[in-house]
Amino acid sequence: MTIDSTIPVLTIDGPTASGKGSVADGVAEALGFHVLDSGALYRLTALDAERLGIDLNDEVELAACALALDPTFTASRIFMDARDVTDEIRAERIGNLASAIAPFPALRGALLDRQRAFRRAPGLVADGRDMGTIVFPDAPLKVFLVADVDARAERRYRQLIERGTPADLDLIRQDLHARDSRDANRKVAPLAAAADAVTIDSSTLGLEEVIARVLDLAKAKGIVR
Ligand code: C5P
């Protein structure tokens, strides 16, 4: 696969519920860039592996499942075989399954080309855990978005309540802790800031402020005018 490395990529990595997805969407909208929600690919793999009854310890089968995925991404929805799975893959259970299978190198390798294929003109904003370190190491702007665990738990809690899903703040906090430590401590592509990443702490910042900071950085780097 040939990828045009002159097409700019902005990477936004960070822990669960740090607001990466909303920031990536806002930045992409402001710039007219494409978006890659890489976590969705891990979640789709988890959902499909469960549907197919694949043993979640079977790395070879999981990688084959990831390669065979054929999702359609529209502006706001994700379809698999014409089925709208947008809400299903957002469930905490699927997020945890995704995090449990994400350490397998063969599975990560199977998703690599698919992620890089999102790099299309005029540019891409990619969010995940290893966008700046592994998937797009040549990205001209890398952001590492953090927020303290209480701020992230509150945000996730509010999102769930707004969706009408019952939620328990303490359980969410514990869950975030467990997922962060699994994502940060795995051997392959752990959650980590790239050496050349700019860290933004969004604990006390609103979404628009974070988006504005990323856009300022993109201007300072000469990615956009
Ligand atoms: O970002 P999101 O919460 O949707 O990701 C779900 C899980 O997928 C993460 O907890 C992480 O284990 C995995 N993931 C990953 N690498 C990425 C994106 C997500 O390992 N680039």
Residues whose N, C-alpha, C, O or C-beta is under 5 A from the ligand:
A	BS01	C5P	T16 S38 G39 A40 Y42 G95 A98 S99 A102 G128 R129 D130 D183
